[in-house]
Amino acid sequence: MFCSGCGQAMQAFEQVCPKCGRPVPPMPLARPAAYSRVQRHVQTVAILWIVWAAWSMIGWLIAFPFVAGVFGGWGVWGHGHHDFYAFGPGFPFPHMLWLPWFITLLVCGRAFLAAITGIGLLRRAPWARTLAIVTSFLTIIKPLTGTVLAIYTLWVLLPAPSSQEYEQIAVS
């Protein structure tokens, strides 16, 4: 440490310069590192992705019987033949009996992707930021909850400084 007035070498405990008598200004205390935007929001984003995955699956489990009824025909009640076939099985969509199962596959895939995204972000995996951005772009067209979650995720993780911030907190 040196005197700011005369340049004399000083000891760390000295309060004044022994040569010129100038008082030594107090040393600034080290401030704790401020949390970055990514550090503040990544856990919230991760939990929201997991919750959104569960929300999507619950919503589809509620909607599936109705969709299957419309596309699979409301005419089959139970296991026997009844006279409930008004116009045949599958009415009004007799050639689309595969559609409820295809939608189920898409919803399950999207929920799985969202859950993996949330778990990866919670564990601070290096690949999770990229997966979260991709998942956000795939989910942004899902009205209301998906759109809001996607925009929030992109706001936290997409800017260039966020890449460096996430790399600092990522666990290899």
Backbone hydrogen bonds, N-H to C=O, Kabsch-Sander energy under -0.5 kcal/mol:
donor,donor_aa,acceptor,acceptor_aa,energy
3,C,8,Q,-2.4
7,G,3,C,-0.8
10,M,1,M,-3.1
14,E,11,Q,-1.0
17,C,22,R,-2.4
21,G,17,C,-1.6
24,V,15,Q,-3.3
40,R,36,S,-2.1
41,H,37,R,-1.8
42,V,38,V,-2.5
45,V,41,H,-2.6
46,A,42,V,-2.3
47,I,43,Q,-2.5
48,L,44,T,-2.4
49,W,45,V,-2.0
50,I,46,A,-1.8
51,V,47,I,-2.6
52,W,48,L,-2.6
53,A,49,W,-1.9
54,A,50,I,-2.0
55,W,51,V,-2.7
56,S,52,W,-2.4
57,M,53,A,-2.0
58,I,54,A,-2.6
59,G,55,W,-2.4
60,W,56,S,-2.1
61,L,57,M,-2.5
62,I,58,I,-1.7
63,A,59,G,-2.0
64,F,60,W,-2.8
66,F,63,A,-0.6
67,V,63,A,-2.3
68,A,64,F,-3.3
69,G,65,P,-1.8
70,V,66,F,-2.2
71,F,67,V,-2.6
72,G,68,A,-2.5
73,G,69,G,-1.0
76,V,73,G,-0.6
77,W,75,G,-0.8
78,G,76,V,-0.6
82,H,80,G,-0.6
85,Y,82,H,-0.6
86,A,84,F,-1.5
91,F,88,G,-1.4
93,F,70,V,-0.5
93,F,90,G,-2.0
96,M,93,F,-1.6
99,L,96,M,-1.2
102,F,98,W,-1.9
103,I,99,L,-2.7
104,T,100,P,-2.0
105,L,101,W,-2.0
106,L,102,F,-2.1
107,V,103,I,-2.8
108,C,104,T,-2.7
109,G,105,L,-2.3
110,R,106,L,-2.6
111,A,107,V,-2.5
112,F,108,C,-2.5
113,L,109,G,-2.4
114,A,110,R,-2.3
115,A,111,A,-2.5
116,I,112,F,-2.6
117,T,113,L,-2.2
118,G,114,A,-2.4
119,I,115,A,-2.7
120,G,116,I,-2.6
121,L,117,T,-2.3
122,L,118,G,-2.3
123,R,119,I,-2.0
124,R,121,L,-0.8
125,A,120,G,-2.6
128,A,125,A,-1.1
129,R,125,A,-0.5
131,L,127,W,-2.1
132,A,128,A,-2.6
133,I,129,R,-2.0
134,V,130,T,-2.3
135,T,131,L,-3.0
136,S,132,A,-2.1
137,F,133,I,-2.0
138,L,134,V,-1.9
139,T,135,T,-1.5
140,I,136,S,-1.4
142,K,139,T,-2.1
145,T,143,P,-1.1
146,G,143,P,-0.8
147,T,142,K,-1.6
148,V,144,L,-2.8
149,L,145,T,-2.4
150,A,146,G,-2.4
151,I,147,T,-2.5
152,Y,148,V,-2.4
153,T,149,L,-2.5
154,L,150,A,-2.6
155,W,151,I,-2.4
156,V,152,Y,-1.9
157,L,153,T,-2.9
158,L,154,L,-2.1
162,S,159,P,-0.8
163,S,159,P,-0.9
163,S,160,A,-0.9
164,Q,160,A,-1.1
165,E,161,P,-2.3
166,Y,162,S,-2.8
167,E,163,S,-2.1
168,Q,164,Q,-1.5
169,I,165,E,-1.2
170,A,166,Y,-1.6
171,V,124,R,-2.9
172,S,170,A,-0.6
